[in-house]
Amino acid sequence: MGRISHWVDGAPYAGTSGRSADVFNPATGEVTGQVDLASVAEVDLAVASAKAAASQWGRSSLSKRAAVLFAFRQLLHDRSDELARIITSEHGKVHDDALGEIARGLENVEFACGVPHLLKGEHSAQAGAGVDVHSLRQPLGVVAGITPFNFPAMVPLWMCANAIACGNAFVLKPSEKDPSAALLLAGLWQQAGLPDGVFTVLHGDVEAVDALLHHPDVAGLSFVGSTPVARHVYETGTAQGKRVQALGGAKNHALVLPDADLDLAADSIVSAAYGSAGERCMALSVVVAVGEIADPLVEALAVRLPKLTIGDGSVAGHDMGPLVTAEHRDRVRSYVDQGEAAGARVVVDGRTTPVPAEGFFLGATLLDDVTPEMAVYTDEIFGPVLDVVRVATYDEALALVNANPHANGVAIFTRDGGAARRFEHDVEVGMVGVNVPIPVPVSYYSFGGWKASLFGDTHIYGPEGIHFCTRGKVVTSRWPDPATSEVDLGFPRTR
């Protein structure tokens, strides 16, 4: 059992707060390490180091920044398997899911490698007589990221690649449930040539989060997590004058129209709902079955679930691993109990699925005849539980989705291009998939929902991420005309 320390000023930094938390292997239930939890004083120390580093890094050339990013990209690619094993050992997701997470994070690093182009400003000559105007974008200084347990590599890479490319120092506060991936990233940044202090890892709980939110030298803060915490982060951070983007929870729907390809829809939904044990902010949690497709769709889903293999994510051949903690597993199971008591029909019962005796496992559950008043529909469960809501028409389905306060992602399955086009314009959700169950944008777009799924004005990563990590400035200048100036310019004038 090892000690998991912070990373400050380019080196491991053992915590001095006297507080720590257990880190588990969710597949076995064993405690594998102790992670230090930062105090306010340690946050002050880390931010001071980051601030000093930011003053130098922010003046570095774009070519130097790009060189570091390209080197980091290669190191991350070469060490992906090692990083995936660390993720599986602390989060529990199967190895292939962990590799997929890293691949999506790697895309964001590749986007940030284009920083010389991404930070180009605009120029207007002769906007007025002898007047030129140009724009530029400058770094904020210190940017902090508070990231969730479900993607311990991808979400930090969403944040830090753009922040560092733009000339900021970045302070990462990862989840204390699976903290080790962040330390491997820190080592890779150092090997890539990033100056000490530009990337910092600060482990902690609410004390560290609130200290970052109130710290006067933290200029910007990105957060991904539940809606209640996202609201707290946004309201507290903005009240302190910080730039904040806070991504909250989700209740992602999939509309299946009567003309949909049944096998494509069923395969896609199972993968999107139960991959990574449903611990994804883009996981499908509700199927809206429209009209006559409901019965065959429920049957198609039901026959697929017993084929899912559940076990230790580090062992090849498993489709689904454990949940992250015993407490979370029990919470998810309690929602199945509530759904059944409220009148939902348990088609496939994950509570009785054979799973390994050790660890935090729960089988895949399918609930039919769910109604919008049930807790299994209104709450973000964040586990391997899929609801089926039956409606008669497309208009009812659209109204159901648009009434939901969470508006992160949505998918529609149909062969009708007109219906799909109408849906993408009418639905009030930030990310839309057409026959695509998890519509996570590629890195050169930006990720983010609407309503209670996003607090702030900008989505994360991509072009909006570049704007979040920089301040815009416009310069208007007038220079004397050499032909008419009375200043001695050191060369002959023509009159």
C-alpha positions in Angstrom: 0.0 0.0 0.0 1.6 3.2 -1.2 1.4 6.9 -0.4 0.0 9.1 -3.1 1.4 12.6 -2.8 1.0 15.9 -4.5 3.1 17.2 -7.4 4.4 20.8 -6.8 7.2 22.7 -8.5 8.2 19.8 -10.7 8.5 17.1 -8.0 6.4 14.9 -5.6 5.4 16.8 -2.5 4.4 14.8 0.6 1.4 16.3 2.2 1.7 18.0 5.6 -2.0 18.4 6.5 -2.1 15.1 8.4 -5.2 14.1 6.5 -5.5 11.3 3.9 -8.1 9.1 2.3 -8.1 5.4 1.3 -7.8 4.5 -2.4 -9.4 1.2 -3.4 -9.1 -1.3 -6.1 -12.9 -1.6 -6.9 -12.5 -5.0 -8.4 -11.3 -6.5 -5.2 -12.5 -4.0 -2.5 -8.9 -3.8 -1.2 -7.3 -0.6 0.0 -4.3 0.0 -2.3 -3.0 3.3 -1.2 -3.4 6.5 0.9 -3.8 9.8 -0.9 -2.8 13.0 0.8 -5.5 15.6 1.2 -4.3 19.2 0.9 -4.9 21.9 3.5 -5.4 25.6 2.8 -1.7 26.2 3.5 -0.7 23.6 0.9 -3.1 25.1 -1.6 -1.4 28.5 -1.0 2.0 26.9 -1.5 1.0 25.2 -4.8 -0.7 28.3 -6.2 2.4 30.4 -5.4 4.6 28.0 -7.3 2.2 28.0 -10.2 1.9 31.8 -10.3 5.7 32.2 -10.4 5.9 29.6 -13.2 3.0 31.3 -15.2 4.9 34.6 -15.3 7.7 33.0 -17.3 5.7 30.5 -19.3 3.2 33.1 -20.4 6.1 35.0 -22.1 7.4 31.9 -23.9 7.3 31.6 -27.6 4.5 29.8 -29.4 7.0 27.6 -31.1 8.4 26.5 -27.7 4.9 25.8 -26.3 4.1 23.7 -29.4 7.3 21.8 -29.1 6.5 20.8 -25.5 2.9 19.8 -26.5 4.1 17.7 -29.4 6.6 15.9 -27.1 3.9 15.4 -24.4 1.6 14.0 -27.1 4.2 11.4 -28.1 4.9 10.4 -24.5 1.2 10.1 -23.8 0.8 7.9 -26.8 3.7 5.7 -25.9 2.6 5.3 -22.3 -1.1 4.8 -22.9 -1.2 1.2 -21.9 0.5 1.9 -18.6 -1.8 4.8 -17.9 -4.8 2.6 -18.8 -3.7 0.0 -16.2 -3.5 2.7 -13.5 -7.0 3.9 -14.4 -8.4 0.4 -14.3 -6.8 -0.4 -11.0 -8.4 2.7 -9.2 -11.6 3.3 -11.2 -12.5 -0.2 -12.2 -13.4 0.3 -15.9 -12.2 -2.4 -18.3 -8.9 -1.9 -19.9 -10.3 -1.1 -23.4 -12.6 1.6 -21.9 -9.5 3.1 -20.2 -7.6 3.1 -23.5 -10.6 4.7 -25.2 -10.6 7.4 -22.5 -6.9 8.2 -23.1 -7.5 8.3 -26.9 -10.2 11.0 -26.5 -7.9 12.9 -24.2 -5.0 12.6 -26.7 -7.2 14.2 -29.4 -7.4 17.3 -27.3 -3.6 17.4 -26.8 -3.3 17.2 -30.6 -5.7 20.1 -31.0 -3.7 22.2 -28.6 -0.5 21.4 -30.6 -1.8 23.9 -33.1 -1.5 26.8 -30.7 0.5 29.0 -33.1 -2.6 29.0 -35.3 -5.2 29.0 -32.6 -3.8 32.2 -31.0 -3.5 34.2 -34.2 -5.2 37.6 -33.8 -6.7 39.9 -36.4 -5.3 43.1 -38.0 -6.9 45.9 -39.8 -4.6 48.4 -41.5 -5.9 52.0 -42.0 -9.0 51.6 -39.9 -8.8 55.4 -39.7 -6.3 57.8 -41.2 -3.0 56.5 -40.1 -4.7 54.2 -37.6 -4.2 50.5 -37.4 -6.1 48.0 -35.2 -5.1 44.5 -34.1 -6.3 41.9 -31.6 -4.4 39.5 -29.4 -5.2 36.9 -26.8 -3.2 36.6 -23.6 -3.0 34.0 -20.8 -5.0 34.3 -17.6 -2.2 33.3 -15.3 -3.1 30.4 -13.0 -6.0 28.1 -14.2 -7.3 25.4 -11.9 -9.1 22.2 -12.9 -11.4 20.1 -10.6 -12.1 16.8 -12.2 -14.3 13.8 -11.6 -13.5 10.2 -10.8 -15.1 8.7 -13.9 -12.5 10.0 -16.4 -9.2 10.5 -14.4 -7.1 11.1 -17.5 -9.5 12.4 -20.2 -11.1 15.2 -18.4 -7.8 16.6 -17.1 -6.5 16.5 -20.6 -9.6 18.4 -21.8 -8.5 21.2 -19.5 -4.8 21.2 -19.1 -3.7 20.9 -22.8 -5.4 24.2 -23.9 -4.6 26.0 -20.6 -0.9 25.2 -21.0 -0.8 25.9 -24.7 -2.3 29.3 -24.1 0.6 30.2 -21.7 -1.1 29.5 -18.3 0.1 27.5 -15.4 -2.4 24.7 -14.5 -3.3 23.3 -11.1 -5.2 20.0 -11.2 -7.3 18.8 -8.3 -8.3 15.3 -9.4 -10.8 13.1 -7.6 -9.4 11.5 -4.5 -11.0 8.2 -5.5 -8.6 7.6 -8.4 -5.7 10.1 -8.0 -2.7 8.2 -9.5 -3.3 8.9 -13.2 -2.8 12.6 -12.5 0.7 11.9 -11.2 1.7 10.0 -14.3 0.5 12.9 -16.4 2.7 15.3 -14.3 5.7 13.1 -15.0 5.0 13.1 -18.7 4.7 16.9 -18.8 8.1 17.2 -17.1 9.7 14.7 -19.5 8.2 16.7 -22.4 10.2 19.8 -21.2 7.5 21.7 -19.5 9.0 24.1 -16.9 8.6 23.1 -13.2 5.5 24.7 -11.7 3.5 25.0 -14.9 1.6 21.7 -14.1 0.7 21.0 -10.5 -1.3 18.2 -8.9 -3.0 19.0 -5.7 -5.0 16.1 -4.1 -7.8 17.0 -1.8 -11.5 17.1 -0.9 -13.9 20.0 -0.2 -11.2 22.0 1.7 -8.9 22.1 -1.3 -11.8 22.9 -3.6 -13.0 25.8 -1.6 -9.4 27.1 -1.1 -8.9 27.2 -4.9 -12.3 28.9 -5.3 -11.3 31.7 -2.9 -7.7 32.0 -3.8 -7.0 35.5 -5.3 -4.2 34.2 -7.6 -6.4 31.6 -9.4 -7.8 33.5 -12.4 -9.9 30.7 -14.0 -11.4 27.4 -12.9 -12.9 24.5 -14.8 -15.1 21.9 -13.2 -16.8 18.7 -14.2 -19.1 16.9 -11.8 -22.6 16.8 -10.4 -25.0 19.6 -10.9 -25.3 20.7 -7.2 -21.5 20.9 -6.9 -21.2 22.6 -10.3 -23.7 25.3 -9.2 -21.6 25.8 -6.0 -18.4 26.0 -7.9 -19.8 28.5 -10.4 -21.5 30.7 -7.9 -18.6 30.8 -5.5 -15.9 31.2 -8.1 -17.7 34.0 -10.0 -18.4 35.8 -6.8 -14.7 35.9 -6.3 -14.2 37.5 -9.7 -12.9 34.3 -11.4 -13.7 33.0 -14.9 -15.5 29.7 -14.3 -16.9 27.0 -16.5 -18.7 24.3 -14.5 -20.2 21.2 -16.2 -22.9 19.5 -14.2 -24.9 16.3 -14.4 -26.8 14.6 -17.1 -29.9 12.5 -17.9 -29.2 11.6 -21.5 -32.1 10.3 -23.6 -32.2 8.2 -26.7 -35.3 8.6 -28.9 -36.1 5.5 -30.9 -38.5 6.1 -33.7 -40.7 3.3 -35.2 -38.6 3.3 -38.4 -35.2 2.8 -36.7 -32.8 0.0 -37.5 -33.7 -2.1 -34.4 -30.4 -4.0 -34.2 -28.3 -0.9 -34.6 -30.3 0.9 -32.0 -30.2 -1.9 -29.5 -26.5 -2.6 -29.9 -25.7 1.1 -29.6 -27.9 1.7 -26.6 -26.5 -1.3 -24.7 -22.9 -0.1 -25.3 -23.8 3.5 -24.3 -25.8 2.7 -21.3 -23.6 0.0 -19.7 -20.1 0.8 -20.8 -17.9 1.8 -17.9 -20.7 0.5 -15.7 -22.8 3.6 -16.6 -20.3 5.9 -14.9 -20.1 8.4 -17.8 -21.6 11.8 -18.0 -22.6 11.0 -21.6 -24.0 7.5 -20.8 -27.6 6.9 -22.0 -29.9 6.5 -19.1 -33.3 6.8 -20.7 -34.7 5.2 -23.8 -37.8 7.0 -25.2 -39.6 4.3 -27.3 -42.0 5.9 -29.7 -45.1 3.9 -30.8 -45.0 0.4 -32.0 -41.2 -0.1 -31.7 -41.4 -0.3 -27.9 -42.1 -4.0 -27.4 -39.5 -5.2 -29.9 -36.9 -2.7 -28.6 -37.3 -3.8 -25.0 -37.0 -7.4 -26.1 -33.9 -6.7 -28.1 -32.3 -4.9 -25.2 -33.3 -7.7 -22.8 -31.7 -10.5 -24.8 -28.4 -8.6 -25.1 -27.8 -7.9 -21.4 -27.2 -11.5 -20.2 -24.4 -11.6 -22.8 -22.4 -8.9 -21.0 -19.5 -10.3 -19.1 -18.9 -8.6 -15.7 -15.6 -8.8 -13.8 -12.2 -7.4 -13.0 -11.4 -4.7 -15.7 -7.8 -5.7 -15.8 -8.7 -9.2 -17.1 -9.3 -9.4 -20.8 -12.7 -10.4 -22.1 -14.9 -8.5 -19.6 -17.4 -5.9 -20.9 -18.2 -4.2 -17.6 -16.2 -3.7 -14.4 -17.2 -2.7 -10.9 -18.5 0.6 -9.7 -16.0 3.0 -8.1 -17.0 2.5 -4.4 -19.1 0.3 -2.3 -21.2 3.3 -1.3 -21.9 4.2 -4.9 -22.8 0.6 -5.7 -25.3 0.5 -2.9 -26.8 3.9 -3.9 -27.3 2.7 -7.5 -28.9 -0.6 -6.2 -31.3 1.5 -4.1 -32.6 3.3 -7.2 -33.6 -0.1 -8.7 -35.5 -0.8 -5.4 -37.2 2.6 -5.7 -38.1 2.1 -9.3 -39.6 -1.3 -8.7 -41.6 0.0 -5.7 -42.9 3.0 -7.8 -44.3 0.6 -10.5 -41.5 0.2 -13.0 -41.2 -3.3 -14.5 -37.8 -4.9 -13.8 -37.1 -6.6 -17.2 -33.5 -7.5 -16.3 -32.5 -7.3 -12.7 -28.8 -6.4 -12.0 -29.3 -7.0 -8.3 -29.6 -10.8 -9.0 -27.0 -11.0 -11.8 -24.1 -13.3 -10.8 -21.1 -11.1 -10.2 -17.7 -11.6 -8.4 -18.2 -11.9 -4.6 -15.3 -9.4 -3.9 -15.3 -5.8 -5.2 -18.0 -3.3 -5.9 -20.0 -5.1 -8.7 -23.6 -4.7 -9.8 -25.2 -6.2 -12.8 -26.9 -4.4 -15.7 -30.6 -3.4 -15.0 -33.3 -2.7 -17.5 -36.5 -1.0 -16.3 -39.6 -0.7 -18.5 -42.8 1.4 -18.0 -40.9 4.2 -16.3 -42.7 7.5 -15.9 -41.3 11.0 -15.5 -42.4 11.2 -11.9 -40.2 8.3 -10.7 -36.9 9.0 -9.0 -35.2 6.6 -11.4 -36.2 9.1 -14.1 -35.6 12.4 -12.4 -32.2 11.6 -10.7 -28.8 11.1 -12.2 -28.1 7.5 -11.1 -24.6 7.2 -12.7 -24.7 3.4 -12.8 -25.7 0.5 -15.0 -29.4 1.2 -14.9 -31.4 2.0 -18.1 -35.0 3.3 -18.1 -37.5 2.8 -20.9 -40.3 5.4 -21.2 -43.0 4.7 -23.7 -44.7 7.5 -25.7 -47.1 7.5 -28.6 -45.6 10.2 -30.9 -42.5 12.0 -31.8 -44.0 15.3 -30.4 -44.5 13.6 -27.0 -40.9 12.4 -27.1 -39.5 15.8 -28.0 -41.6 17.5 -25.2 -40.3 14.9 -22.7 -36.7 15.6 -23.5 -37.1 19.4 -23.6 -38.8 19.4 -20.2 -35.8 17.7 -18.5 -33.6 20.2 -16.6 -30.5 18.3 -17.6 -29.6 18.9 -21.2 -26.2 17.4 -21.7 -26.5 14.9 -24.6 -29.3 13.2 -26.6 -29.5 10.7 -29.5 -32.2 9.9 -32.0 -32.4 6.6 -33.9 -34.3 6.8 -37.2 -33.9 6.2 -41.0 -35.8 9.4 -41.7 -33.5 12.2 -42.6 -36.2 14.8 -42.3 -37.2 13.7 -38.8 -33.5 13.7 -37.8 -33.0 17.2 -39.2 -36.1 18.5 -37.4 -35.0 16.9 -34.2 -31.5 18.4 -34.2 -33.0 21.9 -34.5 -35.9 21.4 -32.1 -34.3 19.6 -29.2 -33.0 21.8 -26.4 -29.8 19.9 -25.6 -26.2 20.8 -26.1 -24.9 17.7 -27.9 -27.0 15.7 -30.3 -26.3 12.3 -32.0 -28.1 11.0 -35.0 -27.8 7.2 -34.9 -24.8 7.9 -32.7 -25.4 7.0 -29.0 -22.7 9.0 -27.3 -22.3 12.3 -29.3 -19.1 13.5 -27.7 -17.7 16.2 -30.0 -14.3 15.7 -31.7 -11.5 17.9 -30.2 -11.8 20.7 -32.7 -15.4 21.4 -31.6 -16.3 22.0 -28.0 -18.1 19.9 -25.3 -20.9 21.1 -23.2 -24.6 20.8 -22.4 -27.4 23.3 -21.7 -29.6 24.2 -18.7 -28.5 22.5 -15.5 -25.7 20.6 -17.3 -23.6 23.8 -17.7 -22.9 26.8 -15.6 -21.0 29.5 -17.4 -20.8 30.9 -20.9 -18.3 28.6 -22.6 -18.1 24.9 -23.3 -15.0 23.0 -22.5 -12.0 22.2 -24.9 -11.8 23.0 -28.6 -12.2 26.6 -29.8 -14.3 27.7 -26.8 -11.6 26.2 -24.5 -9.0 28.4 -26.1 -11.1 31.5 -25.5 -11.8 30.4 -21.9 -8.0 30.2 -21.2 -7.2 33.6 -22.6 -8.3 37.2 -22.4 -8.9 39.2 -25.5 -7.2 42.5 -26.1 -7.6 45.0 -28.9 -4.8 47.6 -29.7 -5.5 50.7 -31.7 -2.4 52.6 -32.8 -1.4 55.6 -34.8 2.1 56.3 -36.1 3.4 59.4 -37.8 3.7 59.3 -41.6 7.4 59.3 -42.4 6.7 61.5 -45.4 5.3 64.3 -43.3 6.7 63.9 -39.8 9.1 66.5 -38.4 10.9 63.9 -36.4 14.4 63.1 -37.6 14.1 59.5 -38.9 17.7 59.3 -40.1 16.9 59.0 -43.8 15.9 61.5 -46.5 12.2 62.5 -46.9 10.4 63.0 -50.1 8.0 65.9 -50.2 
